[in-house]
Amino acid sequence: MVKRGDLKRDRFYKRAKEEGYRSRSAFKLLQIEDKYEVIKEGDVVIDLGAAPGGWSQVAKELVGEKGVVISVDLQRIEKLEGVESIKGDITREKETVSAIREELSPERGGLVDVVLSDASPKLSGNRDYDHFCSYVLSKSALNIASALLRKNGNFVVKIFQGAYYDKFYGDVKAKFRHTRAYSPEASRKRSAEVYVIGKGYKQKMPSSVITASINSKGVKSNAGL
Ligand SMILES: C[S@@+](CC[C@H](N)C(=O)[O-])C[C@H]1O[C@@H](n2cnc3c(N)ncnc32)[C@H](O)[C@@H]1O
């Protein structure tokens, strides 16, 4: 449990206030970006578990005027200049993908450049239970990324360490050319969180192609969600 006094003394908390970021988490994404360069100017970026919006602010700065940022959270996100917000539950993967696609311009073929997820469950204090809930959110983020990313797109996802961590890391590794785990300096020392970074999504056919191929074989599948 973080004490209010600790929070006040925390240098990233102070810097977030000074620099106009909505959360100290903004510095985690800045540190990930410094090391791995996942977002570039003009990109379309999806930010899952985005409230109050620190990561979306950083993503918007990185993509610039021509880029697009779409945020999703259970909670309402206060309006951010140049960011589209969706109120929704990322574990409802099909609904989330459809809601995001409605915000994309048609010429993108329903695909995006980057998917981020800093989604966290409400902490219960039971480390195993919290890890499992975090695993469920991370797995949904990976499924959503698999439905939306263009070929060679990038993915950043938070997961709490625990029994399912290795399995999850392997699932990401299977889909991306380069996979790394990273704990940014801005993560609290006592936190079990780690960020898995997948760069270079291996394959993505536009969902229309997948649907056409499924239909022509008369096979029902949820491929591409
Ligand atoms: C650590 S906060 C994200 C902070 C954010 N990256 C920032 O910089 O402001 C985690 C967020 O995950 C969201 N979340 C948890 N479960 C979710 C779910 N099933 N669907 C969507 N968002 C969820 C929470 O509502 C919370 O806002």
The ligand as an SDF file (V2000), in Angstrom:
LIG
                    3D

 27 29  0  0  0  0  0  0  0  0999 V2000
   -2.5270    2.2360  -13.8630 C   0  0  0  0  0  0  0  0  0  0  0  0
   -4.0230    2.8130  -14.5330 S   0  0  0  0  0  0  0  0  0  0  0  0
   -3.4960    3.4000  -16.1090 C   0  0  0  0  0  0  0  0  0  0  0  0
   -2.7330    4.6860  -16.0250 C   0  0  0  0  0  0  0  0  0  0  0  0
   -2.5270    5.3060  -17.3880 C   0  0  0  0  0  0  0  0  0  0  0  0
   -1.5870    4.5500  -18.2020 N   0  0  0  0  0  0  0  0  0  0  0  0
   -2.0110    6.7160  -17.2550 C   0  0  0  0  0  0  0  0  0  0  0  0
   -0.8550    6.9650  -17.5960 O   0  0  0  0  0  0  0  0  0  0  0  0
   -2.7870    7.5820  -16.8500 O   0  0  0  0  0  0  0  0  0  0  0  0
   -4.8690    1.3170  -14.9430 C   0  0  0  0  0  0  0  0  0  0  0  0
   -6.1970    1.5030  -15.6060 C   0  0  0  0  0  0  0  0  0  0  0  0
   -6.6520    0.2410  -16.0610 O   0  0  0  0  0  0  0  0  0  0  0  0
   -8.0670    0.3460  -16.1270 C   0  0  0  0  0  0  0  0  0  0  0  0
   -8.6940   -0.9600  -16.2790 N   0  0  0  0  0  0  0  0  0  0  0  0
   -8.7130   -1.9990  -15.4100 C   0  0  0  0  0  0  0  0  0  0  0  0
   -9.4400   -3.0210  -15.8820 N   0  0  0  0  0  0  0  0  0  0  0  0
   -9.9030   -2.6330  -17.1090 C   0  0  0  0  0  0  0  0  0  0  0  0
  -10.7390   -3.2430  -18.0950 C   0  0  0  0  0  0  0  0  0  0  0  0
  -11.2230   -4.4810  -17.9230 N   0  0  0  0  0  0  0  0  0  0  0  0
  -11.0360   -2.5500  -19.2150 N   0  0  0  0  0  0  0  0  0  0  0  0
  -10.5520   -1.2850  -19.3910 C   0  0  0  0  0  0  0  0  0  0  0  0
   -9.7550   -0.6480  -18.4920 N   0  0  0  0  0  0  0  0  0  0  0  0
   -9.4380   -1.3120  -17.3650 C   0  0  0  0  0  0  0  0  0  0  0  0
   -8.4080    1.0310  -14.8080 C   0  0  0  0  0  0  0  0  0  0  0  0
   -9.7110    1.5980  -14.8640 O   0  0  0  0  0  0  0  0  0  0  0  0
   -7.2900    2.0550  -14.6990 C   0  0  0  0  0  0  0  0  0  0  0  0
   -7.7150    3.3120  -15.1750 O   0  0  0  0  0  0  0  0  0  0  0  0
  1  2  1  0
  2  3  1  0
  2 10  1  0
  3  4  1  0
  4  5  1  0
  5  6  1  0
  5  7  1  0
  7  8  2  0
  7  9  1  0
 10 11  1  0
 11 12  1  0
 11 26  1  0
 12 13  1  0
 13 14  1  0
 13 24  1  0
 14 15  1  0
 14 23  1  0
 15 16  2  0
 16 17  1  0
 17 18  1  0
 17 23  2  0
 18 19  1  0
 18 20  2  0
 20 21  1  0
 21 22  2  0
 22 23  1  0
 24 25  1  0
 24 26  1  0
 26 27  1  0
M  CHG  2   2   1   9  -1
M  END
$$$$
